[in-house]
Amino acid sequence: MKKNLIEYLVETVKLKGNNIAVIENDNSITFDQLYQNISVVGELLLEKSNVLNKPIAIYLPKSINCVIADLGVMLSGNAYLNLDIKSPSQRIGNILDLVQPELVITTSNLKKGLEGIYPEDKLLLIDEIDFEVETDIHFLLERLEERSIDTDMSCVINTSGSTGTPKSVALNHRSFIDFIEVSDEIFQFSENEVIGSLSPVIFDIFSYELCMLISKGGCIVVLPENMAAFPIKILEEMQRTEVSFIFWVPTIMVNIANMDLLSKIDLTSLRLVWFAGEVFPTKQFNYWKKSLTHTKFANLYGPIEITLDCTYFIVDRDFEDNEPLPIGIPYRNTDVLIITEEDKLAEKGEEGELCVRGSSLALGYYNNPEKTAAAFVQNPLNKHYPEIIYRTGDVVALNDRNEIVFKGRKDTLIKHQGYRIEMGEIEHIVVNSLKIAKNACCVYNRANKEIVLYYENTTDIEPSLFRKELLKNLPKYMIPTVYIRYDEMPRNPNGKIDRAFLNQQANV
């Protein structure tokens, strides 16, 4: 039984050392080269700080170097924390203050973005490393064998938080190993998968692509983020590199469908498509399914807190354009509970909150015991011994086929452009940090996929001012599109801002 993800890589290198591991534009790296490079990074990390099971941050763009850094951190027995180099320095600073990583791996050019928020003597500059030096990788592997266990952290992934500081989800090796093994059983991955990698490095999807790289010897094709504005370029690169598997958020897939781009590109090599992170409108999904008749499609569901995904639905029947796709059935060794507001198990067809139990659960939120205790709670259906479940906040129900169907959110958490966003974080920045307005309430227009900001002020505030100030604190994907003023915010009988009313107004 494996207890560390690096054990997969050791086996893969023995079998596929000369194979290409990662392609980035005109550059590539073999598994042998990758193995050498991560051993150099692992040794350098331990020379700078001989720690185990601690977060080490990566401040790099999506690239071959980012893959080397992530795997090098794991080889050192620690957990990688990928940062978004496009995020405002304030947000990066908030994350670093919360997590307190032992070191940060970056480049000589990018280190400017960390000035004033992280000490320079704790930086490792990957572009200045000599990867030709001899290393003792056996020492690193023996250290893992002797000192690590399967519930040690493998990575830390940030997700939006309501107080202006993202929550940092700590995930372990065991959960990833479980997901790898079960997914392979279900989908029967080939020994030569070519992965079209489009998601940012801060997504859990990217972490699974790393798992595919090391466990199956799959080749990651880095699809540069600037290609997202030109979907045809993405498809052309997929055709050129003969991509066989993608795991994407539906947003870009909807754009491709609306532009009828699949009729212009030959994607014969694309054998399997996973999508997750937000609802895929069935009309646009049907376009993909009808265009790629040789391809298997699967709708996956799961928040970061349960390590990638906990349910899946292989789309093996036809759906009307206005009929929602189910999120399916639980993965093996993962139990999905649909719990009512009375903490009872929902009847078939009855709506309830989707809760998860099993080894897929994250360890919790790093350095945030209060948030951890609020989300990872005792199973209300089990009074006999301690058993933790994760309450997702998503409302679901079983259909006539016993498939789980997503109904919506219980609270202010949304999925937008594949990112999970806590509306309270935007509201907190507007009211408490920037003090632009007296009160604020964000809701989501699902039809138009727009974040709508209602604010309380005596006069109108120019949307350009909101955007300019918010961009100093928040990434672009969190910036509202629509701004609506109230002299006084509508309130419900208990005096709170009437979020339900505003949500209804935004979605009329």
C-alpha positions in Angstrom: 0.0 0.0 0.0 1.4 3.4 -1.0 1.6 6.1 1.7 3.2 8.9 -0.3 2.4 10.2 -3.9 6.1 10.2 -4.7 6.1 6.4 -4.6 4.1 6.5 -7.9 6.7 8.6 -9.5 9.5 6.2 -8.6 7.7 3.4 -10.4 6.8 5.6 -13.4 10.4 6.7 -13.9 11.6 3.1 -14.0 9.1 2.3 -16.7 9.0 5.5 -18.7 12.2 7.5 -18.0 12.7 8.5 -21.6 9.1 9.5 -22.2 8.1 13.2 -22.3 6.5 14.2 -19.0 5.6 17.9 -19.6 5.2 20.0 -22.8 5.2 23.8 -22.4 5.1 25.5 -25.8 8.3 24.4 -27.6 9.9 23.1 -24.4 9.6 19.7 -22.9 11.1 17.5 -20.1 11.4 13.7 -19.8 10.6 11.8 -16.7 14.3 11.1 -16.1 15.1 14.8 -16.3 12.1 15.6 -14.1 13.3 13.1 -11.5 16.8 14.6 -11.5 15.4 18.2 -11.2 13.0 17.5 -8.3 15.8 15.7 -6.4 17.9 18.9 -6.7 15.0 21.0 -5.5 14.3 18.6 -2.6 17.9 18.7 -1.4 18.1 22.5 -1.6 14.8 22.9 0.4 16.2 20.7 3.2 19.5 22.6 3.2 17.6 25.8 3.7 15.1 24.4 6.2 15.2 20.8 7.4 11.4 20.5 8.1 8.8 17.8 7.5 5.1 18.1 6.8 5.1 21.9 6.5 3.8 24.2 3.7 6.2 25.5 1.2 4.8 28.1 -1.2 5.3 28.2 -5.0 5.1 31.7 -6.6 5.5 30.7 -10.2 3.4 30.7 -13.4 2.0 27.5 -14.8 5.1 25.9 -16.3 7.6 23.0 -16.3 9.3 24.8 -13.4 6.1 24.9 -11.4 5.7 21.1 -11.9 9.3 20.6 -10.8 8.7 22.8 -7.7 5.5 21.1 -6.6 7.0 17.6 -6.9 10.3 18.7 -5.3 8.4 20.0 -2.3 6.6 16.6 -2.0 9.9 14.8 -2.3 11.3 16.8 0.6 8.4 15.5 2.7 6.5 18.8 2.7 3.3 20.2 1.2 3.2 22.6 -1.8 1.1 25.7 -1.7 0.6 27.2 -5.2 0.1 31.0 -5.3 -1.6 33.0 -8.1 1.1 35.4 -9.4 -1.7 37.6 -10.8 -3.4 38.1 -7.5 -2.9 41.5 -5.7 0.0 41.6 -3.3 -2.5 42.3 -0.5 -4.2 39.0 -1.1 -0.9 37.1 -1.4 0.3 38.8 1.8 -2.9 37.7 3.6 -2.3 34.1 2.5 1.3 34.1 3.6 0.5 35.7 7.0 -2.1 33.0 7.6 -0.2 29.9 6.4 3.4 31.0 7.3 5.1 28.8 4.8 8.7 27.7 5.6 10.0 28.9 2.2 8.8 30.3 -1.1 10.0 29.0 -4.5 10.0 31.7 -7.1 12.2 33.4 -9.7 14.6 36.4 -9.7 12.0 38.4 -11.7 8.9 37.4 -9.7 10.5 38.0 -6.3 9.6 41.7 -6.6 6.0 40.7 -6.1 6.9 39.4 -2.6 8.9 42.4 -1.5 7.6 43.7 1.9 5.4 40.6 2.5 7.9 37.8 2.7 11.6 37.7 3.8 14.1 37.5 1.0 16.4 35.1 2.8 13.6 32.5 2.8 13.2 32.5 -1.0 14.5 29.7 -3.3 15.0 31.1 -6.9 14.4 28.2 -9.2 15.9 30.0 -12.3 19.3 30.2 -10.5 19.4 26.5 -9.6 22.1 24.3 -11.3 20.1 21.1 -12.1 23.2 19.3 -13.3 24.7 18.7 -9.8 24.8 15.3 -8.3 22.1 14.4 -5.8 21.4 11.7 -3.3 17.8 10.9 -4.1 18.0 7.7 -2.1 18.5 9.8 1.0 15.3 11.8 0.2 13.3 8.6 -0.5 14.5 6.9 2.7 13.6 10.0 4.7 10.1 9.8 3.3 9.9 6.0 4.0 11.1 6.4 7.6 9.4 9.7 8.6 6.2 10.2 6.6 2.8 8.6 6.8 -0.2 8.7 4.4 -2.1 11.3 6.4 0.7 13.9 6.1 -0.1 16.9 4.0 0.6 16.7 0.2 -0.6 20.2 -0.6 -2.5 23.2 0.6 -5.1 24.8 -1.7 -6.6 28.2 -1.1 -10.3 28.9 -1.4 -12.2 32.1 -0.9 -13.0 33.2 2.7 -15.7 35.5 4.2 -13.2 37.7 6.2 -11.0 38.9 3.3 -8.4 36.2 3.8 -8.7 33.0 1.8 -9.1 29.7 3.6 -6.2 27.3 3.1 -7.4 23.7 2.7 -4.8 21.1 3.9 -5.0 17.8 1.8 -3.2 14.6 2.5 -1.5 11.9 0.5 -4.0 9.2 1.5 -7.0 11.0 0.0 -5.2 11.6 -3.3 -4.1 8.0 -3.5 -7.7 6.8 -2.9 -9.0 9.1 -5.6 -6.3 8.0 -8.1 -7.0 4.3 -7.6 -10.8 4.6 -7.7 -10.7 6.8 -10.8 -8.5 4.4 -12.6 -10.9 1.5 -11.8 -13.8 3.5 -13.2 -12.3 5.1 -16.3 -9.6 2.7 -17.2 -6.9 5.2 -18.1 -4.5 4.2 -20.8 -0.7 4.0 -20.3 -0.2 6.9 -22.7 -2.7 9.6 -21.7 -1.9 13.1 -23.0 -3.5 15.7 -20.6 -4.6 19.0 -21.9 -3.9 21.1 -18.8 -5.9 24.4 -18.8 -6.7 25.0 -15.1 -4.6 27.5 -13.1 -2.1 26.0 -10.7 -4.2 27.1 -7.7 -7.0 24.7 -8.8 -7.4 21.2 -7.3 -7.8 20.1 -10.9 -4.1 20.9 -11.5 -3.2 18.8 -8.5 -5.0 15.9 -10.0 -3.2 16.4 -13.3 0.0 16.1 -11.4 -1.4 12.8 -10.0 -2.0 11.6 -13.5 1.5 12.6 -14.5 3.2 10.6 -11.7 0.8 7.6 -11.3 0.1 6.8 -15.0 3.0 8.4 -16.7 0.7 10.7 -18.5 2.1 13.7 -20.4 0.9 17.1 -19.3 0.5 19.6 -22.1 0.5 23.1 -20.5 -2.1 25.1 -22.3 -1.0 28.7 -21.5 -3.6 30.8 -19.6 -3.4 33.6 -22.2 -4.9 31.1 -24.7 -8.2 31.2 -22.8 -9.1 34.4 -24.7 -8.6 32.5 -28.0 -10.3 29.1 -27.6 -9.4 28.1 -31.1 -5.7 28.3 -30.2 -6.3 25.9 -27.3 -8.0 23.4 -29.6 -5.2 23.8 -32.2 -2.6 23.0 -29.5 -4.7 20.0 -28.4 -4.8 18.7 -32.0 -1.1 19.2 -32.5 -0.1 17.4 -29.3 -2.9 14.7 -29.6 -4.5 15.4 -26.2 -6.5 12.4 -25.1 -7.9 13.6 -21.7 -9.1 16.9 -20.3 -10.4 17.9 -16.9 -11.9 21.4 -17.4 -14.3 23.9 -15.8 -17.3 24.3 -18.1 -16.9 28.1 -18.7 -14.4 27.6 -21.6 -16.4 24.7 -22.9 -19.5 26.8 -23.1 -17.5 29.4 -25.1 -16.3 26.8 -27.5 -19.8 25.5 -28.0 -21.2 29.0 -28.6 -18.5 29.7 -31.2 -19.0 26.3 -32.9 -15.3 25.6 -32.8 -15.4 21.8 -32.6 -16.5 21.8 -36.3 -13.2 23.4 -37.2 -10.7 21.2 -35.4 -10.0 17.4 -35.5 -10.0 16.1 -31.9 -10.0 12.4 -32.8 -7.5 11.7 -30.1 -9.7 13.1 -27.3 -11.0 10.0 -25.6 -12.2 11.2 -22.2 -13.6 14.5 -21.0 -14.2 15.3 -17.3 -15.8 18.6 -16.3 -16.4 20.0 -12.8 -16.5 23.2 -10.8 -19.8 24.7 -11.9 -23.0 23.7 -13.7 -22.5 22.9 -17.4 -25.6 24.2 -19.3 -27.0 21.1 -21.0 -27.6 22.8 -24.3 -23.8 23.6 -24.7 -22.9 20.1 -23.3 -25.1 18.5 -25.9 -23.1 20.3 -28.6 -19.9 18.7 -27.3 -21.4 15.3 -27.0 -22.8 15.4 -30.6 -19.6 16.8 -32.0 -17.3 14.2 -30.3 -19.2 11.0 -30.6 -16.1 8.9 -29.9 -15.5 10.6 -26.5 -16.7 9.6 -23.0 -18.0 12.5 -20.9 -18.2 12.6 -17.1 -19.7 15.3 -14.8 -17.8 15.4 -11.5 -18.7 17.1 -8.3 -16.9 18.0 -5.2 -15.5 20.9 -3.2 -11.8 21.2 -2.4 -12.5 20.0 1.2 -13.1 16.5 0.1 -10.1 16.1 -2.2 -11.1 16.7 -5.8 -14.5 15.1 -6.2 -16.9 12.8 -4.4 -19.5 12.0 -7.0 -19.4 11.3 -10.8 -21.9 10.8 -13.6 -20.9 9.2 -16.8 -23.2 10.8 -19.4 -24.5 7.6 -21.0 -27.9 8.8 -22.1 -29.5 11.8 -23.9 -30.7 14.9 -22.1 -33.0 17.7 -23.3 -31.4 21.1 -23.6 -33.3 22.3 -20.5 -32.8 19.2 -18.5 -30.0 19.4 -15.8 -27.2 16.9 -15.8 -27.0 14.9 -12.6 -23.9 14.9 -10.5 -24.3 11.2 -10.2 -23.3 8.7 -7.6 -20.6 8.6 -4.9 -17.1 7.3 -5.5 -16.2 4.0 -3.9 -15.1 4.5 -0.3 -16.9 7.9 -0.1 -20.3 8.2 1.5 -22.6 11.1 0.5 -25.3 11.9 3.0 -28.3 14.1 2.1 -29.3 15.7 5.4 -32.3 17.9 6.0 -32.5 21.0 8.1 -33.8 18.8 10.9 -30.6 16.8 10.7 -32.4 13.8 9.3 -31.6 11.7 6.3 -33.6 13.0 3.4 -36.2 10.8 1.7 -35.9 10.1 -2.0 -36.7 13.3 -3.9 -36.5 15.4 -0.8 -34.0 18.3 -0.8 -31.2 18.4 1.7 -27.6 19.5 2.2 -24.9 17.3 0.7 -22.5 16.1 3.4 -19.6 13.8 2.9 -17.8 11.2 5.1 -14.8 9.1 4.4 -11.1 9.1 3.9 -11.4 11.7 1.1 -12.0 14.5 3.6 -9.4 17.2 3.9 -7.4 17.6 7.2 -9.1 21.0 7.7 -8.2 24.6 7.2 -4.6 25.4 7.9 -4.1 27.6 10.9 -7.8 28.2 11.1 -9.4 26.0 13.9 -12.6 28.0 14.1 -13.4 27.6 10.4 -12.4 24.0 10.5 -14.7 23.3 13.5 -17.6 25.0 11.7 -17.4 23.0 8.5 -15.9 19.6 9.6 -18.5 18.5 12.2 -19.8 15.4 14.0 -22.1 13.3 11.9 -25.6 14.1 13.3 -26.7 10.6 12.2 -24.1 8.9 14.3 -24.4 9.2 18.1 -22.1 6.4 19.0 -18.5 7.5 18.3 -16.6 10.5 16.9 -17.1 10.6 13.1 -16.4 13.8 11.1 -18.4 14.8 8.0 -17.9 17.8 5.8 -21.0 20.0 5.2 -20.8 21.4 1.7 -23.6 23.9 1.8 -24.9 22.5 -1.5 -28.6 21.6 -1.7 -29.2 18.3 -3.7 -31.9 15.6 -4.1 -32.1 12.1 -5.5 -33.9 11.7 -8.8 -36.0 8.6 -9.9 -32.8 6.8 -11.0 -31.2 7.4 -7.5 -28.8 9.9 -9.1 -27.9 13.0 -7.1 -29.1 16.3 -8.7 -27.6 19.6 -7.7 -30.3 22.2 -6.7 -28.3 25.2 -5.5 -26.4 26.8 -2.5 -27.5 27.2 1.1 -25.4 30.3 1.7 -23.3 32.9 -0.1 -20.8 30.5 -1.7 -20.8 30.4 -5.5 -18.9 28.9 -8.3 -17.9 31.5 -11.0 -15.6 30.8 -13.9 -14.6 27.7 -12.1 -13.5 29.5 -9.0 -15.2 29.1 -5.6 -16.0 32.5 -4.3 -17.3 33.5 -0.9 -19.5 36.5 -1.5 -18.8 37.7 2.0 -15.1 38.2 1.1 -16.1 40.8 -1.5 -18.6 42.5 0.9 -15.9 42.6 3.6 -13.4 44.3 1.3 -16.0 46.9 0.1 -17.3 47.8 3.6 -14.5 47.1 6.1 -11.2 47.3 4.1 -11.9 50.0 1.5 -14.8 51.6 3.3 -16.4 52.6 -0.1 -20.0 52.0 1.1 -21.8 51.7 4.4 -23.2 48.3 3.5 -22.9 45.8 0.7 -24.5 42.6 -0.5 -23.3 40.4 -3.4 -25.5 38.0 -5.2 -25.1 35.9 -8.3 -27.0 36.1 -11.5 -26.7 32.5 -12.7 -28.3 33.1 -16.1 -25.8 35.8 -17.1 -23.0 34.4 -14.9 -22.5 37.8 -13.3 -21.6 38.9 -9.7 -24.0 41.7 -8.7 -23.0 44.1 -6.0 -25.8 46.0 -4.1 -24.5 48.8 -2.0 -25.8 51.4 0.4 -24.8 55.0 -0.2 -26.4 58.4 -0.5 -25.1 59.0 -4.0 -24.1 56.8 -6.9 -20.5 55.5 -7.0 -18.9 55.0 -10.4 -18.5 51.3 -11.3 -15.0 52.2 -12.5 -14.1 53.3 -9.0 -15.3 50.1 -7.5 -13.3 48.0 -10.0 -10.2 50.1 -9.6 -10.2 49.7 -5.8 -11.3 46.1 -5.7 -8.6 45.1 -8.1 -6.0 46.2 -5.5 -7.4 43.6 -3.2 -9.1 40.8 -5.2 -8.3 38.8 -8.3 -10.1 39.8 -11.5 -12.5 36.8 -11.4 -14.0 38.1 -8.1 -14.8 41.6 -9.4 -18.6 42.3 -9.7 -20.0 43.1 -13.1 -23.1 45.0 -12.0 -23.4 47.7 -9.3 -26.7 48.8 -7.9 -27.2 51.5 -5.2 -29.8 51.7 -2.5 -30.3 54.7 -0.2 -31.0 52.1 2.5 -30.5 48.3 2.0 -33.7 46.2 2.1 -33.9 44.3 5.3 -35.9 41.3 6.5 -37.9 41.2 9.8 -34.9 40.4 11.9 -33.0 43.4 10.7 -30.5 41.7 8.5 -30.0 42.6 4.8 -32.6 40.8 2.8 -30.2 38.7 0.7 -33.1 36.5 -0.6 -34.9 39.5 -1.9 -31.8 40.9 -3.6 -31.0 37.5 -5.1 -34.5 37.4 -6.5 -34.1 40.9 -7.9 -30.8 40.0 -9.6 -32.3 36.9 -11.2 -35.6 38.3 -12.5 
